[in-house]
Amino acid sequence: MSNTMTDFVARHLCITGGTGSFGQALVAKLLEEKNHVDELTVFSRDEYKQYRLRRRFREGSYPTMKLVLGDIRDQYALREALEGMDTVIHAAALKQNPAGEENPDEFIKTNVEGTRHLIRAAKEANVKRVLALSTDKAVYPTSAYGASKLCAEKLLMAAQEKSNVTRFSVLRLGNLLGSRASVVPALLETEGLDAGKVSITHPKMTRFSLTLQESVAYCMQAVNIMQGGEVFVPKMSAYRLQDLVTALLPQAELQVTGPRASEKMHELALSVEEARYGYSFKNFFLICPGPHSNLFWKDRGEPLSDDFFYSSDHPERLLQVAELRQMMDSIK
């Protein structure tokens, strides 16, 4: 997967949730490689992480960056932050599954209502492009997190059909290895607590995997080519949970606890129903639920078969332990 910085179409860019793991990786990519972004607004509610980001990229050395403290639950703060922006990458979300099961109302306020605020603010500010990050857990959701992201996707697709200026699209990602919300930090913390013992839900459980760098590259590509109304699904590798533990902690003793009530054994990033209006490209699949996006893409990609689905347990996608270890070394 490649994407050169010189052809990135965004010039006035706002990243919501811009101090999260993905947001920081994208900010680093844009600033450290001297991309010609004229204005980069990092919108987030975490003042400490903004402080850390400001220390890393001192504003005097990076005059294009502006840090804005605010919450996507506050539509007025969001509207002000989007003034003059041509592109928004919507990464702000609550993501921790257990927290979502205990506090579903909070996930609705941020992931659903926050997305609705973003849609309204983007239209009022005449933003050209909005690319929202979603998750494979939005397909056949069993958790509050997955259900809230499915609702967010539906809001964005519906907004596209009513928009004359702003384009709305979705990038549906898998587990971002190395992010705070991924399984890797949890495994390392568990191992440190109990003398080499690691608790996992099920050894054969599988998950899609992307590094933060890969997700940033897919995001930039999607922003460049989006027409509005698409759901982009990267062609991702996957792993068994047991193999990930072996790659990280080869001497650890496994303690199997069993899947939680809302936890799937395997993830699905693209369903059979979506394949009816889906297309395959070199690096990604494209779902076109709306007539506008379907009209544009139908002669540019290979149509998916009616029985196609994209699951994390397919043998050809599963990384071996050595490959996982190499991936872990690359993100340290």
C-alpha positions in Angstrom: 0.0 0.0 0.0 1.5 3.3 -1.0 0.5 6.9 -0.9 2.7 9.9 -1.6 2.4 12.9 0.5 2.5 15.4 -2.4 -0.8 14.2 -3.8 -2.8 14.4 -0.6 -5.8 16.5 -1.6 -6.7 18.0 1.8 -5.3 21.5 2.4 -7.4 22.6 5.4 -7.8 19.5 7.5 -9.5 18.8 10.8 -9.0 15.6 12.7 -11.6 14.9 15.3 -10.3 12.7 18.1 -6.9 13.9 16.8 -4.9 13.0 20.0 -6.0 9.4 19.9 -3.6 6.7 18.7 -4.7 6.9 15.1 -4.9 10.7 15.1 -1.4 11.1 16.5 -0.1 8.7 13.8 -1.8 10.7 11.1 -0.5 14.0 12.5 3.0 12.7 12.6 2.7 11.5 9.0 1.5 14.9 7.9 4.0 17.0 9.8 7.1 14.9 9.8 7.0 14.3 6.0 6.4 18.0 5.3 3.1 17.6 3.5 1.6 20.7 2.0 -1.3 20.9 4.4 -1.9 24.6 4.9 -3.9 24.2 8.1 -4.1 21.2 10.4 -6.7 21.4 13.2 -6.5 18.7 15.9 -9.8 18.6 17.7 -10.0 16.6 20.9 -11.3 16.7 24.5 -8.1 15.4 26.2 -6.0 18.4 27.4 -3.2 16.2 28.6 -2.7 14.5 25.3 -2.9 17.8 23.6 -0.1 19.0 25.9 2.0 16.0 24.9 1.3 16.5 21.3 2.3 20.2 21.6 5.5 19.2 23.3 6.3 16.7 20.5 5.4 19.1 17.7 6.2 22.6 18.9 3.8 25.0 17.3 6.6 27.5 16.4 8.2 24.8 14.3 4.9 23.5 12.9 2.8 26.6 12.3 0.2 24.8 10.3 -1.0 22.8 13.3 -3.6 24.2 15.7 -4.8 22.3 18.8 -8.5 22.9 19.6 -9.9 21.6 22.9 -13.5 20.4 22.5 -15.9 17.5 22.5 -17.9 16.2 19.5 -20.9 16.2 21.9 -20.7 20.0 21.7 -22.1 20.9 18.3 -21.2 24.6 18.7 -17.5 23.9 19.5 -17.4 21.5 16.6 -19.0 24.0 14.2 -16.4 26.6 15.2 -13.5 24.2 14.7 -14.7 23.3 11.2 -14.8 26.9 9.9 -12.6 27.2 6.8 -11.9 23.4 6.7 -12.1 21.6 3.3 -11.7 18.1 4.8 -12.5 16.3 8.1 -11.3 12.9 9.2 -13.7 11.9 11.9 -11.7 9.6 14.3 -13.3 10.7 17.6 -15.1 7.7 19.3 -15.5 5.7 22.4 -14.1 2.2 21.5 -13.6 0.0 24.5 -16.1 -2.9 24.3 -16.4 -3.6 28.1 -17.0 0.1 28.8 -19.7 0.1 26.1 -21.6 -2.8 27.7 -21.6 -1.0 31.0 -22.3 2.5 29.7 -24.2 2.2 26.4 -25.7 5.6 26.8 -22.3 7.2 26.8 -21.4 5.4 23.6 -24.6 6.6 22.0 -23.9 10.2 23.0 -20.4 10.2 21.5 -20.5 7.7 18.6 -24.0 8.4 17.4 -25.0 11.9 18.5 -21.4 13.1 18.0 -21.5 11.9 14.4 -24.8 13.6 13.9 -23.3 16.9 15.2 -20.4 16.4 12.9 -22.7 16.0 9.9 -24.6 19.1 10.7 -21.5 21.2 11.4 -19.7 20.0 8.2 -22.7 21.0 6.1 -23.0 24.4 7.7 -19.3 25.0 7.2 -19.4 23.8 3.5 -16.7 21.2 4.2 -15.9 19.3 0.9 -15.0 15.9 2.3 -15.8 14.0 5.5 -14.2 10.6 6.0 -15.4 8.8 9.1 -13.5 5.9 10.7 -15.6 2.9 11.6 -14.9 -0.7 12.7 -15.5 -4.3 11.6 -17.6 -4.6 14.8 -20.3 -2.6 13.0 -21.1 -5.6 10.8 -23.7 -7.8 12.5 -23.0 -6.0 15.8 -23.3 -7.8 19.1 -21.9 -5.0 21.3 -22.9 -1.5 22.2 -19.8 -0.3 20.5 -20.5 -2.1 17.3 -24.1 -1.0 17.2 -23.2 2.6 17.8 -20.8 2.6 14.9 -23.3 0.9 12.7 -25.7 3.7 13.5 -23.0 6.3 12.8 -22.4 4.6 9.4 -26.1 4.8 8.5 -26.2 8.5 9.5 -23.3 9.3 7.2 -24.8 7.3 4.3 -28.1 9.0 4.7 -26.4 12.4 4.9 -24.7 11.8 1.6 -28.0 11.3 -0.2 -29.2 14.7 1.1 -26.0 16.6 0.5 -25.2 18.8 -2.4 -21.8 20.1 -1.3 -20.2 17.8 1.3 -19.2 14.3 0.5 -19.5 11.7 3.3 -17.7 8.4 3.2 -16.6 5.7 5.7 -13.4 3.8 6.2 -14.1 0.5 8.1 -11.0 -0.7 9.9 -10.0 -3.8 11.9 -8.0 -4.0 15.1 -5.2 -1.4 15.0 -2.2 -3.1 16.5 -0.3 -0.8 18.7 -3.2 1.5 19.5 -4.4 2.0 23.0 -7.7 0.2 22.2 -6.0 -2.9 20.7 -5.5 -6.2 22.4 -1.7 -5.8 22.6 -1.5 -3.4 25.6 -4.1 -5.4 27.5 -2.0 -8.6 27.0 1.2 -6.9 28.1 -0.5 -5.5 31.2 -2.0 -8.9 32.1 1.3 -10.6 31.8 3.0 -8.1 34.1 0.4 -8.7 36.8 0.6 -12.4 37.3 4.1 -13.8 36.9 4.0 -14.8 33.2 0.3 -15.8 33.1 -1.9 -14.4 30.4 -5.6 -14.5 30.4 -7.3 -14.7 26.9 -10.9 -15.3 26.1 -10.4 -18.1 23.5 -7.2 -19.3 21.7 -8.9 -19.7 18.4 -10.5 -16.3 18.3 -9.5 -14.3 15.3 -9.2 -10.6 14.5 -8.4 -8.5 11.5 -5.2 -6.6 12.0 -3.7 -3.3 10.7 -0.7 -1.3 12.0 -1.4 2.4 12.7 0.9 3.2 9.7 -1.2 1.0 7.4 -4.4 2.6 8.6 -3.1 6.1 8.0 -2.1 5.1 4.4 -5.6 3.7 3.8 -7.2 6.8 5.2 -5.2 9.1 3.0 -6.0 7.0 -0.1 -9.7 7.1 0.8 -9.7 10.8 1.2 -8.0 11.2 -2.2 -10.5 9.1 -4.1 -13.8 9.3 -2.2 -16.8 10.4 -4.2 -19.3 10.3 -1.3 -21.4 7.4 -0.1 -18.8 4.7 -0.1 -17.7 2.4 2.7 -14.0 1.5 2.2 -12.8 -1.9 3.6 -9.1 -2.5 3.5 -7.8 -5.9 2.4 -6.4 -6.9 5.8 -4.5 -9.7 7.3 -5.8 -11.4 10.5 -4.5 -13.4 13.4 -5.5 -16.0 16.0 -5.4 -14.7 19.5 -3.2 -17.6 20.7 -0.7 -16.9 17.9 -0.5 -13.2 18.9 0.2 -14.1 22.5 2.9 -16.5 21.3 4.5 -13.8 19.2 4.4 -11.3 22.1 5.1 -13.5 25.1 6.4 -16.9 24.0 7.0 -18.1 27.5 3.6 -17.1 28.9 1.2 -19.5 30.4 -2.3 -19.2 28.9 -5.4 -19.0 31.0 -8.6 -19.3 28.9 -11.5 -17.3 30.4 -14.1 -17.8 27.6 -15.6 -15.1 25.3 -17.6 -12.3 26.9 -21.3 -12.1 26.2 -20.9 -9.4 23.5 -17.7 -10.8 22.0 -17.5 -12.6 18.6 -15.3 -15.5 17.9 -14.5 -14.0 14.5 -15.0 -10.6 12.9 -16.8 -9.8 9.7 -15.7 -6.7 7.8 -18.0 -7.1 4.8 -21.3 -9.1 4.9 -23.0 -11.1 2.2 -25.7 -8.5 2.0 -23.2 -5.7 1.4 -21.5 -7.8 -1.3 -24.5 -7.3 -3.5 -23.3 -3.7 -4.1 -19.6 -4.2 -3.5 -16.5 -4.1 -5.6 -13.0 -5.3 -5.3 -9.9 -3.2 -6.0 -6.2 -4.0 -5.5 -5.9 -2.9 -1.9 -9.5 -2.6 -0.7 -13.1 -3.5 -1.1 -15.7 -0.8 -1.7 -19.3 -1.0 -0.6 -21.7 1.4 -2.5 -25.1 1.5 -0.8 -26.1 4.7 -2.5 -27.0 5.3 -6.2 -24.4 8.1 -6.6 -21.4 6.1 -5.4 -22.6 3.0 -7.3 -22.9 4.8 -10.5 -19.3 6.1 -10.3 -17.6 2.9 -9.2 -19.5 0.1 -11.0 -17.3 0.2 -14.1 -14.0 0.7 -12.2 -13.9 -2.3 -9.9 -14.6 -6.0 -10.0 -18.1 -6.8 -8.7 -18.2 -9.1 -5.7 -20.1 -12.4 -6.0 -23.5 -12.6 -4.3 -22.1 -15.2 -1.8 -19.0 -13.2 -0.9 -18.2 -12.2 2.7 -14.9 -11.0 4.3 -14.2 -12.8 7.6 -11.2 -12.8 9.9 -11.1 -16.6 10.2 -10.2 -17.3 6.5 -7.0 -19.5 6.5 -5.3 -17.5 3.7 -5.5 -14.3 5.8 -4.1 -15.6 9.1 -0.6 -14.5 9.9 1.8 -17.0 11.3 3.7 -16.4 14.6 6.9 -15.3 12.9 4.9 -12.8 10.8 3.2 -11.4 13.8 6.5 -11.1 15.7 7.9 -9.2 12.7 4.8 -6.9 12.7 5.2 -6.3 16.4 8.8 -5.4 16.0 7.9 -2.9 13.3 5.5 -0.9 15.6 7.6 -0.8 18.7 
